[in-house]
Amino acid sequence: MAHGKDIDAADWVDQDLLTKEESRDRLDEEIEFERKKLKELESAAGNQASLDLTKRRLVAMENLRASL
């Protein structure tokens, strides 16, 4: 049995992970995008399913952001 590096081993330690600050910044951008999308859907009398989905997504992101 060879005693070298297992090339099939997971390399999760080398992945580029986001910092909490970077995560917050990206989430803030997505929240702003969803807010604009919601306003557009409301002003254009978009279909109710799209409005509901966008509202749920926005609330979920805002709740997550508050927990960071």
N, C-alpha and C positions, 0 to 999 in steps of 0.2 A: 504494500500500500504506500503510495506517495505521500510525503509530508509537506506538500506545497499548498498554495492558496487554492481553495475550492472555487473555481470560476463560476459555478452554478449557485454559489451562496448569495443570499440577499445583500444588496449594497445600500440598504436604507440609511445607513449612517452617513453616506456620501451625498444624499439627496439635498437639493437646495430647498431648505425649509423657510417658510415665511416667519418673520418676527411678528409679534402681536401688533406692533405699530403698522407694519406693512399690511397685515390682515385688516386692521381698522380702516386704513386708507382705501383699500380696494373695496371693502364693504360700503364705505361712505359713497364711493363713486357709483356702485350698483344701486344703492338706495336712491340717490339723486336721479339716476336713469329711470327707475321704476316710478318715482313720483311724477316725472315728466310724462311718462307713458300713461299713467293713470289720468292725469289732467287731459291729455289728448283724447283718451277713450271716453272720458266723461263729456267733453265738449263736442265730440263727434257723435254722441249717442251710440257708442259702440255696443256690441252685443253683451248681454248680461254675463255670460259665461267668461268672456275675456275680462270684464270688469272684476268679477269675483276672484278669478285666478290672480290677477294683478294685485288686488287688495290683500289677498292671503299671503302672497309672496312678499309684499312690502311689509306687512305686519311681522312676518317671520324674521325678515332681515333686520328690522328695527329692534325686535326683541333680542336677537343675537348680538347686535351692536351694543345694546344696553348692558349685556352681560360681560362684555370684554373689558 
